[in-house]
């Protein structure tokens, strides 16, 4: 069986690591594209689902001030989402259509989560929900108001994503990480 090499171009290696490795962290502020494209993305999730293409939940600019850092084990520490710089009081919008899964306080901050088609769940904190559990929401609909308290230096929105219960980098769903490409390292017979 031939060995395979991951072709890393424009962050493709990060795309593969964003699901599988704690090393896939952005670490510093990174401005990313507008994410305005709609419709399903061609990339696949860990369970081989076609992932939807999300819209950004807060207005531009989309400065990611802390990246996704997958835990080594499900119970281990990590950063299970991304932090996007945004002003307190900013309106938070649904990245895709779905149903409100949860609204309430977790530990000491308000949390909102949405259930989307295909086993995808999005979570937002600290957000005061303007929608109720069980309510249907449309892509781009206002769902809450950002509160201060998540990032110590500046206000930010924590955006998390799960596919079939597994945490993944929200940047995969926002279309900001290109899919990885595997190439054979030796010629095939």
HUVEN-V556830 format. One record per residue. N is the residue number from 1. RES is the residue in one letter. SS is DSSP state (helix for helix, strand for strand, loop for the rest). PHI is phi in degrees with one decimal (NA if undefined). PSI is psi in whole degrees, 0 to 359 (NA if undefined). Layout:
# HUVEN-V556830
n: {N N}
res: {RES RES}
ss: {SS SS}
phi: {PHI PHI}
psi: {PSI PSI}
This chain:
# HUVEN-V556830
n: {1 2 3 4 5 6 7 8 9 10 11 12 13 14 15 16 17 18 19 20 21 22 23 24 25 26 27 28 29 30 31 32 33 34 35 36 37 38 39 40 41 42 43 44 45 46 47 48 49 50 51 52 53 54 55 56 57 58 59 60 61 62 63 64 65 66 67 68 69 70 71 72 73 74 75 76 77 78 79 80 81 82 83 84 85 86 87 88 89 90 91 92 93 94 95 96 97 98 99 100 101 102 103 104 105 106 107 108 109 110 111 112 113 114 115 116 117 118 119 120 121 122 123 124 125 126 127 128 129 130 131 132 133 134 135 136 137 138 139 140 141 142 143 144 145 146 147 148 149 150 151 152 153 154 155 156 157 158 159 160 161 162 163 164 165 166 167 168 169 170 171 172 173 174 175 176 177 178 179 180 181 182 183 184 185 186 187 188 189}
res: {X X X X X X X X X X X X X X X X X X X X X X X X X X X X X X X X X X X X X X X X X X X X X X X X X X X X X X X X X X X X X X X X X X X X X X X X X X X X X X X X X X X X X X X X X X X X X X X X X X X X X X X X X X X X X X X X X X X X X X X X X X X X X X X X X X X X X X X X X X X X X X X X X X X X X X X X X X X X X X X X X X X X X X X X X X X X X X X X X X X X X X X X X X X X X}
ss: {loop loop loop strand strand strand strand loop loop loop loop helix helix helix helix helix helix helix helix helix loop loop loop loop loop loop loop loop loop strand strand strand loop loop loop loop loop loop loop loop loop loop loop strand loop loop loop loop loop strand loop loop loop loop loop loop loop loop loop loop loop strand strand strand strand strand loop loop strand loop loop loop loop loop loop loop loop loop strand loop loop strand strand strand strand loop loop loop loop loop strand strand strand loop loop loop loop strand strand strand strand strand strand strand strand strand loop loop strand strand strand strand strand strand strand strand helix helix helix strand strand strand strand strand strand loop strand strand strand loop loop loop loop loop loop strand strand loop loop loop loop strand strand strand strand strand loop loop loop loop loop loop loop loop loop strand strand strand strand strand strand strand strand loop loop strand strand strand loop helix helix helix helix loop loop loop loop loop loop loop strand strand strand strand loop loop loop loop loop}
phi: {NA -72.3 -77.5 -122.3 -118.2 -87.2 -83.0 -108.6 -138.1 54.0 87.8 -61.6 -63.7 -61.3 -59.5 -68.1 -72.5 -61.2 -99.5 -109.7 -138.2 -71.0 -77.7 -88.8 -120.4 -81.7 73.0 -136.9 -66.0 -133.0 -89.1 -123.4 -58.1 -73.7 61.3 -75.8 -63.2 -107.5 92.9 -70.2 -87.8 -85.9 -76.9 -115.2 -90.1 -53.5 -86.0 66.0 -88.7 -74.8 -82.4 -71.8 -102.5 -81.7 -98.0 -68.2 -79.4 -130.4 -65.1 -63.4 -76.0 -106.3 -85.5 -84.8 -93.9 -150.1 -89.8 -71.9 -136.2 -63.7 -71.7 -64.0 -128.4 -58.3 -94.1 -78.7 -68.0 177.5 -118.0 -88.7 169.0 -126.2 -108.1 -110.1 -60.7 -161.8 -78.3 -56.3 90.4 -63.2 -78.9 -101.1 -114.3 -66.2 -74.1 -161.2 -67.1 173.1 -134.0 -68.1 -88.3 -155.6 -138.1 162.1 -99.8 -118.5 60.0 -130.9 -137.2 -74.0 -127.2 -133.4 -133.3 -119.2 -102.3 -112.3 -61.1 75.0 75.9 -97.4 -127.6 -112.7 -135.7 -137.1 -155.2 -80.8 -131.1 -82.2 -69.3 -109.6 -126.2 -114.5 -54.0 91.6 -74.5 -76.3 -128.6 -106.1 -53.6 85.9 -69.5 -64.4 -122.3 -177.4 -123.9 -70.1 -111.0 -71.2 127.3 -88.7 -99.5 -69.4 -84.4 -151.6 -71.8 -158.4 -103.9 -89.4 -114.7 -113.4 -144.7 -130.9 -125.9 51.9 86.3 -96.3 -69.4 -135.2 -69.4 -59.1 -63.1 -63.3 -76.6 -81.2 76.8 -97.6 -119.1 -68.4 -67.1 -75.6 -125.2 -97.5 -123.8 -67.6 -91.1 -138.2 -70.6 -86.3 -67.2}
psi: {129 149 158 149 136 124 118 109 128 43 10 324 321 325 315 318 335 338 326 347 143 349 352 71 146 327 326 175 130 125 133 169 177 338 25 343 139 171 170 145 161 352 162 150 173 323 17 29 148 126 143 163 112 158 157 139 347 157 161 157 158 74 113 111 347 129 177 135 97 136 152 319 159 333 354 161 154 181 102 51 193 153 123 124 132 153 142 141 355 144 131 134 151 129 342 164 153 207 143 119 319 141 135 187 131 119 265 15 151 133 145 135 146 141 126 170 155 23 21 134 134 148 149 134 154 116 126 115 140 11 165 154 134 346 138 141 153 154 129 353 140 129 347 180 128 133 154 164 347 312 133 322 326 167 146 160 127 122 121 159 138 144 119 39 349 133 139 163 128 337 334 317 333 356 21 354 117 153 151 153 127 132 143 143 350 159 147 150 NA}
